[in-house]
Amino acid sequence: MNMTIGMIFFIIAAIVLFLGGIGSAIVPNPVTWGLFCITLGLLLGGYDLGFRRR
């Protein structure tokens, strides 16, 4: 499995939503930031970390 930029944003979204779920105040508005990271993950899912041309 190749690590893509989209996968990194999905991991960030999972961490942000988990912190919001346990009530941590580290990230303000965790649902908004989580959905933003999910959107970026879906948009950038086809790009790998090598930035090579296809």
Secondary structure, 3 states (H helix, E strand, C coil): CCCEHHHHHHHHHHHHHHHHHCCCCCCCCHHHHHHHHHHHHHHCCCCECCCCCC
